[in-house]
Amino acid sequence: MTQHYFRNHVSPRLTFAAALGVLALTAGSAFAATAGQTNLGPEDESKQISVTVWLNPHNKAALDTAVQQMYDKESASYHHFLTLKQFNEQYAPTAKEAGVVREYLAAHNLKVKSTEKNNRFVVAEGRVGDAQAAFNTKINRVMVNGEVHHANTAEASVTGEAAPLVATVQGLSDLKYRALVKPSVNPESGVPYEGVSPSAVGADGLFYSADCLRGAASKVFKTDGGFPEAFYAGNLYGASITNAKPPNLPPCGYDAAEIQEAYGLKPLYKKGLDGAGQTIVIVDAFGSNSIVSDANLFSQLNGLPALTPSNFQIVEPTGPATCTATNGCIAGNWQYETTLDVEWAHAIAPNANIVLVLGADNSFTNLDLSNLAAIQNGYGNVISNSFGISEIALKELDPSELVVENGIAQIAAALGISLNVSTGDSGDELITNNADFGINAVSVNANADSPYATAVGGTSTFLDAHNNIKLQTGWGLNLARIANANPNPPVIPPLLFGFQSGSGGGTSVVYAKPKFQKSLKGKFRLLPDISMNADPQTGNEVVVSPDGVPAHGTQVLVFGGTSLSCPMFSGYWAIANQAAGAPLGQAAPILYELSEGAIIDVNVTPVDTLLNVSGLIIDPPNSPIFESQSALAQPLENTKLFVSALYNSPSSTRWDVLTFGTDSSLVTGPGWDNVTGLGTPNGATFINDVVKAVQ
């Protein structure tokens, strides 16, 4: 009898204290009251802490209306974006107001370190005890998943003349953003596949097989040559493990030319639509010490223009950004994140400029300030963010970050900038929440949740022999073991390991549904808006020096995650801006206005499932046991249609069944869905329709 693995879903119980369209920031008692965490008591009151006090913009209601009208085709203000000067004159806090906040901080023994040039925030330092008194809260130490953190037990507030001026206080907790990069891993072990030297490139530039879903096969697994035995048949995933040398290494992975063909970009390039004259801004933490060397080797191997000081710039608005083994960069995969972002934005829009904006670390403050610097300095009209954190984690533990991230995204939208944000790599986030924060609740990903951001989800993408897309599912992977290592005796019953990873999405519990999603059900912001390839099992090749030192060895690896789909879509949107001849602003409102065919719907059909894996177990004198497609794909949760394939591990030689399109409680289906959004951009048709939509 087949074993079944099910996750323990608990619906979140959340209180909404504000009207729809306004942040519902009713925080609980932060870390201290959350199940799965250990309160270690009050933080040392003499310990130093740095806080960033954000001021309210002027005329917030007028600002909300103005930005909405900028994206309403019926409005005379449609796409009449503001300059930074105009924005500041109408909506920025004044120097006098910042002065009032500085005086409040000084009166509470907090030393003011700086004031933002447009008076958006004031930075101060001081003792924990003084910060607690200033902001009417307590700060506790707490153990979460083996790590000690600190967090405030109630939402910060101020009194007196400063009270109506302060929007929120950042820095009272030490939660941080996660990079959303995912290496292609052996799903049975979670260990990334071994990389290959760039010197091993094949004649056609390939390192890994592009045949991620090849023809069907049947396999017989026996025990010592006898019974019990098992017979399985269905699709095969990836190249044969007998392929020991590149090109066509197993399992599979795509190079730039293959992805360009798959997404219909080559006809655009022939017309000169390749991002020329545009700038893609990539915001990351730490960076990669070898990014220029790695990206240029990637460009050389893939026939892309080199990155030079004329088209590639690195800026560090929050101080020196250095990737080391001790500062969280290597452990957090930020060096991989940075490399993936730069190389694949470049691969999609080869002649666009790239500005890499690096935060000194992955703290909320430094990444927020990096985004703000990118926006206020006008580096480009497209910004790519491939980092995130659970929205519910913020709502329950650090609601100040929701205020900040949404405010920054609104500034970008007002200035005609599209802030594109990855939706996450853990499906509905339930497992991630339990592991990282002890919160047993499904959630969308922040900061993709803002109605002023464009949320980019992910697909599993399978190409044909001509590099056209032959099949797409929403990215979501389940795993089942059916046979052990050579000589491959059957595993009876099959071991069901369940959900491994998948595109983030779902319904916000904070933000009201924006007008551009009026055709969708519900009252709250829905994610994602658009998607592209993100499954690391159908991932893209990346050239990277893992420790940032090329002399130690540069490798070609396969990566995915919505960290892949987001920079790729940002490259696409740069081409759309080029074609339009003017800044398009936030992408999301335009996407929902495009005609049928501009975006390819991601929807598994019954025909796609005909070669899914099924099996028969024979163990006389017992009756044969039929293992159906759905039995091997469990837990399906809400999914009805999926694609599965037989997988032979290159390292262990075990056999598994990989099920694609099973994304936790999220479901891929016809039309908009909470895994892939509207679908994937369709080459020249997409670009042409975007231009028509804004005329």
C-alpha positions in Angstrom: 0.0 0.0 0.0 1.4 3.4 -1.0 2.5 5.7 1.8 1.2 9.2 1.7 2.9 12.3 3.1 0.8 15.3 3.9 1.7 18.7 5.3 -0.1 20.0 8.3 -2.0 23.0 7.1 -3.3 25.4 9.6 -5.2 28.4 8.4 -3.8 31.7 9.7 -6.0 33.6 12.1 -5.3 37.3 11.4 -7.0 40.5 12.4 -7.6 43.3 10.0 -7.5 46.6 11.8 -7.6 48.9 8.8 -9.9 49.5 5.9 -9.3 47.7 2.6 -6.5 49.3 0.8 -4.7 50.4 4.0 -2.1 48.3 5.7 -3.6 46.0 8.3 -0.7 46.2 10.7 -2.1 44.7 13.9 1.1 43.0 15.1 0.8 40.5 17.9 3.5 40.3 20.5 6.1 39.7 17.9 8.6 36.9 18.5 7.7 36.4 22.1 4.2 35.1 21.4 4.8 33.0 18.3 4.6 29.2 18.7 7.8 27.3 17.9 10.1 30.0 19.3 11.7 30.4 22.7 11.7 33.7 24.5 15.1 34.2 26.1 13.9 37.3 28.0 14.6 41.0 27.7 17.4 42.3 25.5 20.3 43.9 27.4 19.2 47.5 27.9 22.8 48.8 27.6 23.3 47.2 24.2 23.6 49.6 21.3 21.0 49.6 18.6 20.5 51.5 15.3 17.1 52.6 14.2 15.7 54.2 11.1 12.7 56.4 11.7 10.6 56.9 8.5 8.5 60.0 8.1 5.0 60.0 6.5 4.8 61.5 3.0 2.7 64.6 2.6 -0.9 64.3 1.3 -0.9 60.5 1.3 -4.5 60.2 0.1 -3.6 62.5 -2.9 -0.5 60.5 -3.6 -2.5 57.3 -3.7 -5.0 58.8 -6.1 -2.3 60.3 -8.3 -0.5 57.1 -8.7 -3.7 55.2 -9.4 -4.5 57.7 -12.2 -1.1 57.3 -13.7 -2.0 53.7 -14.5 -5.7 54.3 -15.5 -6.1 54.6 -19.2 -9.3 56.6 -18.7 -7.5 59.2 -16.8 -5.9 62.4 -18.3 -2.9 61.6 -16.1 -2.3 58.2 -17.7 1.5 57.6 -17.8 2.2 61.2 -16.8 4.9 60.1 -14.4 6.5 62.6 -11.9 10.1 63.6 -11.8 11.8 63.2 -8.5 11.8 67.0 -8.1 8.0 67.1 -8.6 7.5 64.1 -6.3 9.5 65.8 -3.5 7.8 69.1 -3.9 4.3 67.6 -3.6 4.8 64.7 -1.3 8.1 64.5 0.5 8.4 65.4 4.2 9.9 68.8 5.0 13.2 69.7 6.6 11.2 71.2 9.5 9.4 67.9 10.0 12.6 66.0 10.0 13.9 68.5 12.6 11.0 67.7 14.9 11.8 64.0 14.6 15.5 64.6 15.3 14.5 66.6 18.4 12.3 63.8 19.6 15.1 61.3 19.2 17.6 63.5 21.0 15.2 64.1 23.9 15.2 60.3 24.3 19.0 60.0 24.4 19.2 58.7 20.9 22.1 60.2 18.8 21.1 61.2 15.3 23.6 60.0 12.8 22.0 61.2 9.5 18.9 62.6 7.8 18.0 61.4 4.3 18.5 64.1 1.7 14.8 64.2 0.9 13.8 64.0 4.6 12.3 60.5 4.2 14.0 59.1 7.3 16.3 59.9 10.2 18.9 57.4 11.4 19.8 57.3 15.1 21.8 55.1 17.5 21.5 54.5 21.2 20.9 52.1 24.1 18.2 49.5 23.8 16.7 50.9 27.0 16.4 54.4 25.5 14.9 53.0 22.2 12.3 51.1 24.2 11.3 54.3 26.0 11.3 56.4 22.8 9.1 53.9 20.9 6.9 52.6 23.7 7.8 49.0 23.3 10.0 46.3 24.7 12.7 44.3 22.9 13.2 40.6 23.7 15.8 38.1 22.8 14.4 34.9 21.2 15.7 31.6 19.9 14.4 30.7 16.5 15.6 27.6 14.7 18.8 27.6 16.7 19.6 31.2 16.2 19.2 34.1 18.7 17.3 37.1 17.4 15.9 40.2 18.9 12.5 41.8 18.2 10.1 44.4 19.7 7.1 43.0 21.5 4.7 45.6 20.2 4.5 47.9 17.3 6.6 51.1 17.8 4.9 54.4 18.4 6.0 58.0 19.3 4.3 60.7 21.2 3.9 64.5 21.1 4.6 66.7 18.2 6.5 63.9 16.3 3.6 61.4 16.5 1.7 62.5 13.3 5.0 62.8 11.4 6.4 59.3 11.9 5.2 56.4 9.7 7.2 53.6 11.2 10.5 52.7 13.0 12.8 50.2 11.4 15.6 48.3 13.2 13.9 47.1 16.4 14.0 43.5 15.1 16.8 41.8 13.2 14.9 39.8 10.6 16.6 39.8 7.2 15.7 39.1 3.6 16.5 35.8 2.0 18.1 35.4 -1.4 15.6 33.4 -3.6 18.2 31.6 -5.7 17.9 27.8 -6.0 20.6 25.5 -7.3 19.7 22.5 -9.4 19.9 19.7 -6.8 19.7 16.0 -6.7 16.1 15.9 -5.3 16.8 12.7 -3.3 19.6 14.3 -1.3 19.2 18.0 -1.7 22.8 18.2 -2.7 23.6 20.4 -5.7 24.8 18.7 -8.8 28.5 18.9 -9.4 29.6 21.7 -11.7 31.6 21.5 -14.8 34.7 23.4 -15.9 34.0 26.1 -18.5 36.8 24.7 -20.6 34.7 21.6 -21.2 32.3 23.5 -23.4 30.8 21.6 -26.4 31.0 22.7 -30.0 27.5 24.3 -29.8 28.1 26.0 -26.5 26.1 23.6 -24.4 27.2 22.1 -21.2 24.0 20.4 -20.0 21.2 18.7 -21.9 18.3 20.8 -23.1 16.1 17.7 -23.2 14.6 17.9 -19.8 11.5 15.8 -20.7 12.4 13.1 -23.2 10.5 10.2 -24.6 8.7 7.6 -22.4 10.3 4.4 -21.3 9.5 1.4 -19.1 11.7 0.0 -16.3 11.6 -3.2 -14.4 13.1 -3.4 -10.9 13.7 -6.8 -9.3 14.9 -8.0 -5.9 17.9 -10.3 -6.3 16.7 -11.2 -9.7 13.4 -12.4 -8.4 10.3 -11.2 -6.5 9.1 -8.8 -5.4 9.5 -6.8 -8.6 8.0 -3.6 -9.9 7.2 -2.3 -13.4 7.1 1.4 -14.1 6.5 3.3 -17.3 6.2 7.0 -18.3 8.2 10.1 -19.2 11.9 10.2 -18.6 13.4 13.3 -17.0 16.8 14.6 -18.2 19.6 13.1 -20.1 20.9 9.6 -19.4 23.4 9.3 -16.6 25.7 7.5 -19.1 26.3 11.0 -20.7 29.5 11.7 -18.8 30.9 14.6 -20.8 29.5 17.9 -22.0 27.6 18.8 -24.0 24.3 17.2 -22.9 25.3 16.5 -19.3 22.5 15.2 -17.1 20.1 16.0 -15.9 19.5 19.2 -17.9 19.9 23.0 -18.1 19.5 25.7 -20.7 22.0 28.1 -22.2 21.3 31.7 -23.4 20.5 30.8 -27.0 18.0 28.1 -26.0 16.1 30.4 -23.7 16.2 33.3 -26.2 14.6 30.9 -28.8 12.1 29.5 -26.3 10.8 33.0 -25.4 10.7 34.3 -29.0 13.4 36.9 -28.5 15.5 36.3 -31.6 13.1 38.0 -34.0 13.1 41.0 -31.7 16.9 41.1 -31.7 16.9 41.1 -35.5 14.8 44.3 -35.3 17.3 45.9 -32.9 15.0 45.3 -29.9 17.6 44.0 -27.5 17.5 46.5 -24.6 19.7 49.2 -26.2 19.4 52.5 -24.5 17.8 51.0 -21.5 19.2 50.2 -18.0 18.2 47.3 -15.8 18.9 48.0 -12.1 19.6 44.9 -10.0 19.5 45.2 -6.2 21.3 42.6 -4.2 23.1 42.2 -0.9 26.9 41.7 -0.5 27.4 41.0 -4.2 30.0 38.6 -5.7 33.7 39.4 -5.7 34.1 37.8 -9.1 31.0 39.1 -10.8 32.7 40.9 -13.7 35.0 38.0 -14.5 32.2 35.4 -14.2 29.7 37.4 -16.2 32.2 38.1 -19.0 33.1 34.5 -19.3 29.4 33.7 -19.4 29.0 36.3 -22.1 31.9 35.0 -24.1 30.6 31.4 -24.0 27.0 32.5 -25.0 28.0 35.0 -27.6 26.8 38.1 -25.6 28.4 41.5 -25.5 31.1 42.0 -22.8 30.3 43.9 -19.6 32.5 47.0 -19.5 32.6 50.2 -17.6 30.4 51.7 -20.3 27.5 49.3 -19.8 28.0 47.9 -16.3 28.3 49.7 -13.1 28.4 48.7 -9.4 27.2 51.1 -6.7 27.2 50.6 -2.9 24.8 53.2 -1.4 25.0 51.7 2.2 28.7 51.2 2.4 31.2 48.7 1.1 29.6 45.4 0.0 32.0 42.5 0.3 31.1 38.8 0.1 32.9 36.6 2.7 32.4 33.3 4.3 31.7 34.9 7.7 29.3 37.8 6.9 26.3 35.7 5.7 27.0 36.1 2.0 28.3 32.6 1.2 26.0 30.9 3.6 23.0 32.8 2.2 24.0 32.2 -1.4 24.1 35.9 -2.2 27.2 35.4 -4.5 25.1 33.0 -6.6 22.1 35.3 -6.4 24.1 38.3 -7.7 25.7 36.2 -10.5 22.3 34.7 -11.6 20.7 38.1 -11.7 23.4 39.8 -13.7 24.0 37.0 -16.2 20.4 36.3 -17.0 19.2 39.9 -17.2 22.1 40.4 -19.6 21.1 37.2 -21.6 17.6 38.4 -22.2 18.4 42.1 -23.0 22.0 41.8 -24.3 22.5 45.5 -25.1 20.8 47.0 -22.0 23.1 48.6 -19.5 23.2 47.1 -16.0 23.6 48.9 -12.7 24.2 46.5 -9.8 23.2 48.2 -6.6 24.6 46.4 -3.6 23.5 46.6 0.0 26.3 46.2 2.6 24.3 43.2 4.0 20.8 41.6 3.7 19.2 43.6 6.5 15.9 45.2 5.8 17.3 48.6 6.2 20.3 48.2 3.8 18.2 46.5 1.0 15.4 49.1 1.4 17.9 51.9 1.2 19.5 50.3 -1.8 16.2 50.2 -3.6 15.5 53.8 -2.6 18.9 54.9 -3.9 18.2 53.1 -7.2 14.9 54.9 -7.5 16.0 58.4 -6.4 19.2 58.4 -8.5 17.2 57.4 -11.6 19.6 54.6 -12.6 17.0 53.0 -14.8 13.3 52.4 -15.4 13.4 48.7 -14.5 14.5 47.3 -11.1 14.9 43.6 -10.3 14.6 42.3 -6.7 15.3 38.6 -6.2 14.9 38.5 -2.4 12.0 38.2 0.0 10.5 37.0 3.2 7.1 35.7 4.3 4.5 38.5 4.4 2.9 36.9 7.5 6.3 36.8 9.2 6.5 40.6 8.7 2.9 41.2 9.7 3.3 39.3 12.9 6.9 40.0 13.7 8.0 43.3 12.1 5.2 45.2 10.4 7.4 48.3 10.0 9.0 46.6 7.0 5.6 46.4 5.2 5.2 50.1 5.6 8.7 50.8 4.3 8.6 48.4 1.4 5.2 49.6 0.2 6.2 53.2 0.4 9.4 52.7 -1.6 7.4 50.7 -4.3 4.9 53.5 -4.6 7.7 56.0 -5.2 9.0 53.8 -8.0 5.6 53.6 -9.6 5.1 57.3 -9.4 8.4 58.0 -11.1 7.6 55.5 -14.0 9.8 52.7 -12.7 8.8 49.0 -12.7 9.9 47.3 -9.5 9.9 43.6 -10.4 10.0 41.2 -7.4 10.4 37.5 -7.1 7.5 35.7 -5.4 9.5 33.1 -3.6 10.7 29.5 -3.9 8.6 27.7 -1.2 5.1 27.6 -2.6 2.6 28.8 -0.1 5.5 29.3 2.4 4.1 27.0 5.1 7.3 24.9 5.4 9.6 27.9 5.3 7.6 29.7 7.9 7.8 26.7 10.3 11.6 26.4 9.7 12.5 30.0 9.9 10.0 31.7 12.2 7.8 29.0 13.8 4.7 30.4 12.2 2.3 27.7 11.0 0.5 29.6 8.2 0.5 29.9 4.5 1.7 33.2 3.1 2.7 35.2 0.0 6.1 36.7 -0.2 7.1 40.2 0.6 8.0 42.6 -1.0 6.4 41.1 -4.1 3.1 41.7 -2.3 3.0 45.4 -2.7 0.3 46.6 -5.2 3.0 48.9 -6.6 5.3 46.1 -7.5 5.2 43.5 -10.3 5.2 40.0 -8.8 7.2 37.5 -10.9 6.5 33.8 -10.3 7.9 30.7 -12.0 7.3 27.8 -14.3 8.9 24.4 -15.1 9.7 24.8 -18.8 10.4 21.9 -21.2 11.8 22.5 -24.7 11.6 20.5 -27.9 14.4 19.7 -30.3 14.1 23.1 -31.9 14.2 24.9 -28.5 10.5 25.9 -28.7 8.4 25.4 -25.5 6.7 22.1 -25.8 5.2 22.0 -22.3 5.0 24.3 -19.3 3.8 23.6 -15.8 3.7 25.9 -12.8 6.9 25.3 -10.9 6.2 22.9 -8.0 8.0 19.6 -7.4 6.9 16.5 -5.6 9.3 13.5 -5.1 8.7 9.8 -4.7 11.3 7.0 -4.4 10.6 3.8 -6.4 14.0 1.9 -6.6 17.2 1.9 -4.6 20.8 2.0 -6.0 22.2 -0.6 -8.4 21.1 -3.2 -9.0 18.0 -1.1 -8.4 15.7 -3.3 -6.2 12.2 -1.8 -5.9 11.2 0.3 -3.0 7.9 -1.3 -1.8 5.8 0.6 -1.1 7.2 3.7 -2.9 8.4 6.4 -0.5 6.6 9.7 -0.9 8.7 12.6 0.1 6.1 15.2 -1.0 6.6 18.8 -1.9 10.2 20.0 -2.4 10.0 23.5 -3.8 7.9 25.7 -6.0 6.9 29.2 -7.1 5.5 31.5 -4.4 2.0 32.9 -4.8 -1.4 33.3 -3.3 -3.4 36.0 -1.6 -2.0 38.8 0.5 -3.5 39.4 4.0 -2.3 42.9 4.1 -3.0 44.7 0.8 -6.3 45.3 -0.9 -6.7 44.1 -4.5 -5.4 46.8 -6.9 -7.6 48.1 -9.6 -5.6 46.3 -12.3 -6.7 43.0 -10.8 -10.4 43.9 -10.9 -11.2 40.9 -13.1 -9.9 38.5 -10.5 -11.9 37.2 -7.5 -11.5 38.3 -3.9 -10.7 41.5 -2.1 -6.9 41.3 -1.6 -3.7 41.5 -3.7 -3.1 38.3 -5.6 0.3 37.0 -6.6 2.0 36.5 -9.0 1.3 38.7 -12.0 3.6 37.1 -14.6 6.1 34.2 -14.7 9.0 32.7 -16.6 11.2 29.6 -16.2 12.2 29.2 -12.5 12.3 25.4 -11.7 15.9 24.5 -11.0 15.2 21.1 -12.5 14.6 22.9 -15.8 17.0 25.7 -14.9 19.5 27.9 -16.7 23.3 27.6 -16.9 25.4 30.1 -14.8 29.1 30.7 -14.8 30.3 31.4 -11.3 33.4 31.2 -9.0 31.7 29.8 -5.9 34.0 31.6 -3.4 34.5 34.7 -5.6 38.1 33.7 -6.5 38.4 32.6 -10.1 41.8 31.1 -9.4 40.1 28.6 -7.1 38.0 27.4 -9.9 35.2 28.8 -12.0 32.2 26.4 -12.7 29.2 26.1 -14.9 26.2 25.3 -12.7 22.5 25.2 -13.2 20.3 27.5 -11.2 16.6 28.3 -10.9 14.3 29.9 -8.4 12.1 33.0 -8.9 15.5 34.6 -8.7 15.9 33.4 -12.3 12.4 34.4 -13.6 12.6 37.9 -12.1 15.8 39.2 -13.8 14.7 37.5 -17.0 11.3 39.3 -17.0 13.2 42.5 -16.1 15.2 42.0 -19.3 12.0 41.5 -21.2 10.5 44.7 -19.7 13.6 46.7 -20.7 13.0 45.6 -24.3 9.3 46.7 -23.9 10.5 50.1 -22.7 12.8 50.3 -25.7 10.1 49.4 -28.1 7.7 51.9 -26.6 10.2 54.7 -26.8 9.3 56.0 -23.3 9.2 54.7 -19.7 6.3 52.3 -19.2 6.3 52.4 -15.4 5.0 49.5 -13.4 4.5 46.5 -15.6 1.6 44.8 -13.7 -1.2 47.2 -14.7 -0.3 46.9 -18.3 -0.1 43.1 -18.2 -3.7 42.7 -17.3 -4.8 44.8 -20.3 -3.0 42.8 -23.0 -4.9 40.9 -25.6 -5.1 37.1 -25.8 -1.9 35.6 -27.2 0.4 38.2 -25.8 0.9 36.1 -22.7 0.9 32.3 -22.9 -1.4 30.7 -20.4 0.3 28.0 -18.3 -2.1 25.2 -18.0 -1.5 21.4 -17.9 -4.1 19.6 -20.1 -5.2 16.0 -20.0 -3.1 15.4 -23.2 0.0 16.5 -21.3 -0.6 13.8 -18.7 -0.9 10.8 -21.0 2.7 9.7 -20.4 2.7 10.4 -16.6 4.4 7.6 -14.6 2.4 4.7 -13.2 3.5 1.3 -11.9 2.7 -2.3 -11.0 4.1 -4.1 -8.0 4.2 -7.9 -8.1 4.9 -10.0 -5.0 3.3 -13.4 -5.2 1.2 -14.8 -3.6 -0.1 -11.3 -2.9 -2.3 -9.7 -5.5 -0.5 -7.2 -7.8 -0.7 -3.6 -6.6 -1.3 -0.8 -9.2 0.5 2.5 -8.5 -1.5 5.1 -10.3 -0.2 8.4 -11.6 -1.9 10.3 -8.8 -0.7 7.8 -6.1 2.9 8.4 -7.1 2.4 12.2 -7.2 1.0 12.6 -3.6 0.3 14.8 -1.8 -1.6 16.6 -4.6 -3.5 18.9 -2.2 -5.6 21.0 -4.6 -3.8 20.0 -7.8 -5.8 17.9 -10.4 -3.4 17.9 -13.4 0.3 17.5 -13.3 3.3 16.0 -15.3 5.5 13.3 -13.9 8.7 11.6 -15.1 11.1 8.9 -14.1 14.4 10.1 -12.8 17.7 8.2 -12.5 20.1 9.8 -10.0 23.5 10.4 -11.6 25.2 10.0 -8.1 23.3 7.2 -6.3 21.7 5.5 -9.4 18.4 5.3 -7.5 15.2 5.8 -9.4 12.5 8.4 -8.4 9.4 9.9 -9.8 9.5 13.7 -10.2 6.0 15.3 -10.3 5.9 18.8 -11.9 3.1 21.3 -11.3 2.3 20.3 -7.7 3.0 23.5 -5.8 1.9 22.9 -2.2 -1.6 24.3 -1.8 -1.2 26.5 -4.8 -2.7 25.4 -8.2 -1.9 26.0 -11.8 -4.9 26.3 -14.1 -6.6 28.1 -17.0 -6.3 31.9 -16.9 -4.7 33.7 -14.0 -3.5 31.3 -11.3 -1.6 31.7 -8.0 1.5 29.9 -9.3 2.1 31.5 -12.7 -0.1 34.6 -12.7 -1.2 35.5 -16.2 1.4 33.2 -17.8 4.6 33.8 -19.7 5.5 36.5 -22.2 5.1 35.5 -25.9 8.0 37.1 -27.8 7.2 39.8 -30.4 3.5 39.4 -29.8 4.0 40.4 -26.1 6.2 43.4 -27.0 3.9 44.6 -29.8 0.8 44.4 -27.5 2.5 46.2 -24.7 3.3 49.1 -27.1 -0.3 49.1 -28.4 -1.7 49.0 -24.8 -0.1 52.2 -23.8 -0.8 54.2 -26.9 
